[in-house]
C-alpha cells in the first residue's frame, strides 16, 4: 500500500509510539487523524505534525462513533487504522483492585474492539488494521496484570478480526514490541537502574525508540498488509528469547 493520500487513524497518538507513527505516515503523504483523549497534548501534536486531531476516549463508544462521523464527513472513507492507545496500571497483586483491572481492560481491549468494530465500517477492500501489542502478551511479569492481560486479549482479537473481515478484503495484523522509551515507560529516564535491568533482559542490550516501532509499522502496512492477515510481527531486540 502506498500511503500517499490515504486516510489513516492512529489512536493514542498524542505522544510516544503513536505520535511517531503519525509523524512518519504524514511524511509519506497520508491524511493522518490523531485520536487521543489528551486534548492538550493531542492539539500540540497536531500542530507539530500537520495532522488532524480528534479528541477520542476509545473506552467510550460514543467517542468512537463521533470519530467515525468525523472521518466520514472529512474524508469519506478510512484506509488504515492503527490501534495504539493504551493504559497501564502498575501495582502489586495485593494492591491491584478489580476496578484497576477493569479500567485498563476497558481502554486497551474493549476500546480496541470498539475501534475495529465501528471504524471498519468505513473501510473497503485493500484497507488494513494494525494493532499494537507487547511481548508481554505471552511473557508474564509482575505488577502489570491488566495491561498484559489486555495485550493477550488483543492478540486473539487480531486473529479473530482477521477472520471476520477477510471476506471484505480488509487485513488485520499486530505488532508485538519490547522495551521502548516512551512516556508510559518514563521510569527508564527517572530510574537508571530500571533501564539497566531492562537492557539486561534484551539480547541486543539496548532499548528501542518510538521511531523504530513506527518504521516497522510503516513497513508492515506498506509491504505486507495485502496478503498477510492475522499475523503478529515482533520487534523486541530479542527480548522474547529470554
C-alpha positions in Angstrom: 0.0 0.0 0.0 1.2 3.5 -0.9 0.2 5.8 1.9 0.0 8.9 -0.3 -3.4 10.5 0.0 -4.6 7.6 2.2 -6.7 8.3 5.3 -5.1 7.0 8.5 -6.3 7.0 12.1 -3.7 6.4 14.8 -5.2 6.1 18.3 -3.2 7.3 21.3 -1.0 9.4 19.0 -0.6 12.5 21.2 2.8 11.1 22.2 5.1 8.1 22.2 4.8 5.4 19.5 1.5 6.7 18.2 2.9 10.1 17.6 6.0 8.7 15.9 3.7 6.7 13.6 1.6 9.8 12.9 4.7 11.9 12.0 6.1 9.2 9.7 2.8 8.4 7.9 2.2 12.1 7.4 5.7 12.4 5.8 4.7 9.8 3.3 1.7 11.8 2.2 -1.1 10.2 4.3 -4.0 12.2 5.8 -3.5 11.3 9.4 -6.0 11.8 12.2 -4.6 11.7 15.7 -7.3 10.2 18.0 -6.4 10.8 21.7 -8.2 11.6 24.9 -5.5 14.0 25.9 -6.7 17.3 24.3 -3.8 19.4 25.3 -1.1 17.0 24.0 -3.2 16.0 21.1 -3.6 19.6 19.8 0.1 20.2 20.3 1.0 17.0 18.4 -1.4 18.0 15.5 0.2 21.5 15.3 3.7 20.0 15.3 2.9 17.4 12.6 0.3 18.9 10.5 -2.1 16.0 11.3 -5.8 16.3 12.2 -6.7 15.9 15.8 -10.0 14.5 17.2 -10.5 14.1 20.9 -11.3 10.5 21.5 -11.6 8.2 24.5 -11.7 4.8 22.9 -13.2 3.4 26.0 -16.4 5.4 25.3 -18.4 4.0 22.4 -19.9 7.4 21.7 -16.5 8.9 21.2 -15.6 6.3 18.6 -18.9 6.8 16.8 -18.2 10.6 16.8 -14.7 9.8 15.3 -16.3 7.7 12.6 -18.7 10.5 11.7 -15.8 13.0 11.6 -13.7 10.8 9.2 -16.8 10.1 7.0 -17.5 13.8 6.7 -13.9 14.9 6.2 -12.6 12.1 4.0 -15.4 9.7 3.1 -13.6 6.5 4.0 -10.7 5.0 6.0 -7.7 3.2 4.6 -5.6 2.4 7.7 -6.4 2.1 11.4 -3.6 1.8 13.9 -4.9 0.8 17.3 -2.2 2.1 19.6 -4.0 3.8 22.6 -3.4 2.0 25.9 -3.4 2.5 29.6 -1.1 0.8 32.1 -1.6 0.5 35.9 1.4 -0.8 37.9 0.6 -2.2 41.4 1.4 -5.2 43.5 -1.1 -8.0 43.3 -2.4 -7.3 46.8 -3.0 -3.6 45.9 -4.4 -4.2 42.4 -8.1 -3.7 42.6 -10.9 -5.1 40.4 -11.6 -1.5 39.5 -7.9 -1.0 38.4 -8.1 -4.1 36.3 -11.4 -3.2 34.7 -10.2 0.3 33.9 -7.2 -0.9 31.9 -9.2 -3.6 30.1 -11.9 -1.1 29.2 -9.4 1.1 27.4 -6.9 -1.4 26.0 -9.1 -4.4 25.0 -12.7 -3.2 24.8 -11.6 0.1 23.3 -9.6 -1.7 20.6 -12.5 -3.8 19.8 -14.8 -0.8 19.6 -12.4 0.9 17.1 -12.2 -2.2 14.9 -15.9 -2.9 15.0 -17.1 0.7 14.4 -14.4 2.2 12.2 -14.1 -0.8 9.9 -17.5 0.2 8.6 -15.6 3.0 6.8 -13.1 0.5 5.2 -13.2 -1.4 2.0 -11.1 -4.0 0.1 -7.4 -3.2 0.4 -7.7 -1.4 3.8 -5.8 -2.6 6.8 -5.8 -2.6 10.6 -2.7 -2.8 12.7 -2.9 -3.5 16.5 -0.1 -2.6 18.9 0.7 -5.4 21.3 3.6 -6.1 23.6 6.0 -9.0 24.1 4.2 -9.4 27.4 1.0 -10.6 25.8 2.7 -14.0 26.1 5.6 -13.3 28.5 4.4 -13.0 32.1 5.7 -10.5 34.6 4.6 -9.0 37.9 2.6 -5.8 38.8 1.1 -5.0 35.3 -1.6 -7.6 35.3 -4.3 -5.8 33.4 -2.1 -4.3 30.7 -0.5 -7.7 29.9 -3.9 -9.5 30.0 -5.3 -6.9 27.7 -2.5 -7.4 25.2 -3.0 -11.1 25.3 -6.7 -10.4 24.5 -5.7 -8.1 21.6 -3.6 -11.0 20.2 -6.5 -13.3 19.8 -8.7 -10.3 18.8 -6.3 -9.6 16.0 -6.7 -13.2 14.6 -10.5 -13.3 15.0 -10.9 -9.9 13.5 -8.8 -11.0 10.6 -11.1 -13.9 10.1 -14.2 -11.7 10.4 -13.0 -9.1 7.9 -11.3 -11.4 5.3 -14.4 -11.6 3.1 -14.4 -7.8 2.8 -10.7 -7.8 1.8 -9.6 -6.0 5.0 -6.5 -7.3 6.6 -5.7 -7.2 10.4 -2.2 -7.7 11.8 -0.4 -6.9 15.1 3.0 -5.7 16.2 4.5 -7.1 19.4 7.2 -4.8 20.6 9.7 -4.9 23.5 11.0 -2.2 25.8 10.7 1.2 24.2 11.5 4.7 25.6 8.0 6.3 25.8 6.1 8.5 28.2 4.4 5.3 29.5 7.9 4.0 30.4 9.3 7.2 31.8 10.7 5.2 34.6 13.6 4.4 32.3 14.6 8.0 32.5 13.7 8.5 36.1 15.5 5.4 37.5 18.7 4.4 35.6 18.8 1.1 37.4 15.5 0.1 35.9 16.8 1.0 32.5 19.9 -1.2 33.1 17.7 -4.0 34.3 15.6 -3.8 31.2 18.6 -3.8 29.0 20.0 -6.9 30.7 16.8 -8.8 29.5 17.4 -7.8 25.9 20.0 -9.8 24.0 20.9 -6.7 21.9 21.4 -4.8 25.1 19.5 -1.6 24.2 16.1 -0.1 24.5 14.0 0.7 21.4 12.9 4.2 20.3 9.3 5.1 19.2 10.6 6.0 15.7 11.9 2.4 15.2 8.5 1.0 16.0 6.9 3.5 13.7 9.2 2.5 10.8 8.4 -1.2 11.5 4.6 -0.3 11.4 5.1 1.6 8.2 6.9 -1.4 6.6 4.1 -3.9 7.7 1.4 -1.6 6.4 3.0 -0.8 3.1 4.8 -4.1 2.3 2.9 -6.9 3.9 -0.7 -5.8 4.5 -2.1 -7.1 1.2 -1.7 -10.9 1.8 -0.7 -11.1 5.5 -3.6 -11.2 7.9 -4.0 -12.5 11.4 -0.2 -12.2 11.9 1.7 -10.8 14.8 5.1 -9.4 13.9 7.7 -9.0 16.6 10.3 -6.2 17.2 11.9 -6.5 20.6 15.7 -6.8 20.3 15.4 -10.5 21.1 13.5 -10.0 24.4 11.2 -12.9 23.7 14.2 -15.2 23.6 14.9 -14.9 27.3 
